[in-house]
Amino acid sequence: MTRVPMGSNAMGPGDGPLSPKLQERFNIVPQGISAEMIAEKWGLTREALDEFSARSHEQAGRRYRRRALQARNRPVTLPDGSVFDTDEGVRVPVNREKMAALAPSFKPDGVVTAANSSQISDGAAALMIMSEARAEGASASGRAPASWRPPWPGWTRRSCSPARSRRPSGCCEGRA
């Protein structure tokens, strides 16, 4: 992802990195602004985001120390023979004072910072796109039909379930 021009640093036709036709067709909101919009909608404070981020990093750090994430991460042997097997984005020990001192990243009065948001990193994923009829024939279950459009930037149709959510039942449907 660090080398893919997704609107972060590329210049394309028109007044910015995205073509006017693409912007006309889709409601494209940059990821950081989307995070700010979601934080505002759900009433998330800077302090709450910093605390959630700190706890997340601490939990991930404990899991790495216990090797509990070993089955989910596939090691890669680098050309020099060293083995890359740990997520570089886990920041432990967490320095809460340093987190609190960071300026907002996307809006002057925002709540999203470099410490409480996702880092830009490379990764791997797979995506299979097919018609609903083909999916039914293959006994495949999908996340959302192609015609579905998220009602809010950063949302997905089934990103969490009420059983997994700490929010009251029903309010996580469609959340990012």
URTA-V934354 format. One record per backbone hydrogen bond with DSSP energy under -0.5 kcal/mol. CO is the residue of the C=O (numbers start at 1). NH is the residue of the N-H. If there is no record, write none. Layout:
# URTA-V934354
CO	NH
CO	NH
This chain:
# URTA-V934354
1	4
3	5
4	6
10	12
16	12
19	23
20	24
21	25
22	26
26	28
27	29
30	34
31	35
32	36
33	37
34	38
35	39
36	40
37	41
38	42
39	43
39	44
40	43
45	49
46	50
47	51
48	52
49	53
50	54
51	55
52	56
53	57
54	58
55	59
56	60
57	61
58	62
59	63
60	64
61	65
62	66
63	68
63	69
64	67
67	70
69	72
69	73
72	74
73	75
76	78
76	84
78	81
82	78
82	84
83	85
84	76
87	90
89	91
90	92
94	96
95	99
96	100
97	101
98	102
99	102
107	110
112	105
112	106
113	117
119	121
127	129
131	135
132	136
133	137
134	138
135	140
136	139
145	148
152	155
156	159
157	174
161	164
161	165
168	171
170	173
172	175
